[in-house]
Amino acid sequence: MRESAVTARHLSRSVRRRASQAGVTLIELMISLVVASIVIASIYQLMINQSRAYTNQREVTDARETVRGAAVLLSAELRQLSRDPDDR
């Protein structure tokens, strides 16, 4: 029984000591701010890179569509020119 009383008293002191130190120190706050800033900057950089990649891909797609349209127009013109002159 004596051991449990000593253990309970020691535990009670430990809990009181931790309760008085429950706040966040300035160093911890600054470190968390730096880590959060790094994470936010990384996400921002990722978004910028994705936006550039999307813009580049959109330009490639637009160029392909333009070439496809020109090929369709050219093939129609060539078909019309290759027809028999009597069909006109």
Secondary structure, 3 states (H helix, E strand, C coil): CHHHHHHHHHHHHHHHHHHHCCCCCHHHHHHHHHHHHHHHHHHHHHHHHHHHHHHHHHHHHHHHHHHHHHHHHHHHHHHHHHCCHHHC
